[in-house]
Amino acid sequence: MTKADLIDEVSRLAELTRKDSEVIVETIFDSVVRSLRAGDKIEIRGFGSFRTRQRKPRTGRNPKTGEKVEVPAKKIPFFKPSKELKDLVNEGTADVSAAPMPPAAPPV
């Protein structure tokens, strides 16, 4: 799903104009980015949580030249899905794997 698909879905379900839906989606994304920049944790019950993690500085390698490059420390966004979201995503997959295999067709 792309951002445009999400905007269309909000527009359809909330019966809003596409322009209004775009403002809503952009506002949500901007709020998440601002909170992460400020070092805040975002928790959406039943969906998951967003936070930042600190990466240590390291020595990397330029794949083209092979020369060593110093990669500075940086913050990266991290998403941890809730148990409820994990269960919803995996709903029905256990049933498929537990279902018995149909018998093989008899040789002709």
DAURNOR-V130651 format. One record per backbone hydrogen bond with DSSP energy under -1.0 kcal/mol. NH is the residue of the N-H (numbers start at 1). CO is the residue of the C=O. If there is no record, write none. Layout:
nh=NH co=CO
nh=NH co=CO
This chain:
nh=6 co=2
nh=7 co=3
nh=8 co=4
nh=9 co=5
nh=10 co=6
nh=11 co=7
nh=12 co=8
nh=13 co=9
nh=14 co=10
nh=16 co=11
nh=21 co=17
nh=22 co=18
nh=23 co=19
nh=24 co=20
nh=25 co=21
nh=26 co=22
nh=27 co=23
nh=28 co=24
nh=29 co=25
nh=30 co=26
nh=31 co=27
nh=32 co=28
nh=33 co=29
nh=34 co=30
nh=35 co=31
nh=36 co=32
nh=37 co=33
nh=38 co=34
nh=39 co=36
nh=40 co=35
nh=42 co=50
nh=44 co=48
nh=47 co=44
nh=48 co=44
nh=49 co=80
nh=50 co=42
nh=51 co=78
nh=53 co=76
nh=55 co=74
nh=58 co=71
nh=60 co=69
nh=62 co=67
nh=66 co=62
nh=69 co=60
nh=71 co=58
nh=74 co=55
nh=76 co=53
nh=78 co=51
nh=80 co=49
nh=82 co=47
nh=86 co=82
nh=87 co=83
nh=88 co=84
nh=89 co=85
nh=90 co=86
nh=93 co=90
nh=96 co=92
nh=97 co=93
nh=98 co=94
nh=99 co=95
